[in-house]
Amino acid sequence: MKQYTACEHCDYLLNAPVLSHNECAFCPRCGHRVSHRPKYSLQFTLSFSIASIFLFILSNTFPFLSIGVQGQQNEMLLWQASFEFWNHGQELLAVLVFFVVLLLPFLLLIGLVYILWPMIFMRSLPIGTCWIARYIFKLKSWSMVDVYLVAVLASLTKLASMANIEFGIGLWGYISFSICLSSALANLDRRRFWQYLEKVRCHERLKQQNQPT
Amino acid sequence: MSREIKTAKSANLMLCLCCHHLNPTSALRCETCDEPVYIRRRRSYERTLAWLLTAMILYVPASIYPVMTTIAFTRSQPNTIVGGVIELWQQGSYFIALVIFFASVVIPIAKILVLAWLCFSLKIKLKTHKKERTVIYKYTELIGRWSMIDIFVVAILMALLQLGGILIVEPGIAALAFAGVVIATMLAAEAFDPRLIWDTQDEDHH
């Protein structure tokens, strides 16, 4: 059963692909990419995640955008955009925007570092690995950092005629955060991640068996 | 077709959608990741239709009511989603107008239509264009997040203009309804199981 796998989109039973670096496997029936193996997949995910966490802190502490009217510059922080909905009585939207733009990406990254660091460097699984990993894969598509950046661009063109807008360090931080986050997620392949996890689990079991003797 | 096509289902195996491990059909939870596994996504057809219906109903207030109202001095001007696109086009920022038009008008409608058609094709047990339908499904799933642009634009405009003190922007009912449309279509795409498209063929061979 180990050497078989099935296509996620058409249920076609195929031999589990054995991939070398930078190779992809496609389903022969529906053409869906079954698996891919970027070079140093999980190591890259880990390093990009760590970089992202620093950039996230940076983009939250420095001003995001500043608007100038009649010589007076006012600065806005990243979280203020979602908080503004709350002020206007749209609590649901405020929570949604906050979750999708700030909270979820941050939790994804913390989760990835929490799992991958011990897995790669200590060959051990931290408590609750399975549970966290499952939620990372489930909620991956709900982080909308890149969408938010396009929205920033759109709203700036709307405002360009009205006021003097300046980019803050926070915006640059958020752009690099977005790039690092998408690289981290692009290097993460389901099959490889869970195969690696199984390997580490085996390793742990062997270590436990050897300890008493 | 001369040779029998083997699927995981016909081999009494089921794929865990979380970790892509093949489990025997008797399993309740995946051996690798402990996620509950099913042969096909649970009640895929019904749940997709339910979310689609939600999206369709919410799309009506989302397009009729204003997404935001700008108040300058004493004059207030409500803006619908389509109105905002037209305004941007008239200002000459064609690229952004097109991006917003695609993200908030074309994509949600296309998603609803595509998923409804996929459900309909399952109902009539359509046997052709299986590959094309799977590919279309894949792209509707990928593209769905981008509809959120309009909500974010309202959020950023509100915060920035409030700070600048030029005008006051009030979010409208449509903003909440539109966010609902986006979430409902995303959940509909997540509930749909493309493997059902391919199941009709396999039943013929038995």
Interface residues (C-beta under 8 A of the other chain):
Chain A: M1 Y4 T5 A6 E8 H9 C10 D11 Y12 L13 R29 C30 G31 H32 S35 L65 I67 G68 V69 N74 E75 M76 Q80 A81 S82 F83 E84 F85 H88 Q90 L92 L93 L96 V97 V100 V101 C130 W131 A133 R134 F137 K138 S141 W142 M144 V147 Y148 V150 A151 V152 L153 A154 S155 T157 K158 L159 S161 M162 A163 I165 R190 R191 F193 W194 L197 E198
Chain B: I5 K6 T7 A8 K9 S10 A11 L13 L15 L17 C18 C19 H20 H21 L22 P24 T32 C33 D34 E35 L88 Q91 S93 I96 V99 I100 A103 K130 K131 T134 V135 Y137 K138 E141 R145 W146 M148 I149 D150 I151 F152 V153 A155 I156 L157 M158 A159 L160 L161 Q162 L163 G164 G165 I166 E170 P171 A175 L176 A179 I183 M186 P194 R195 I197 W198 D199
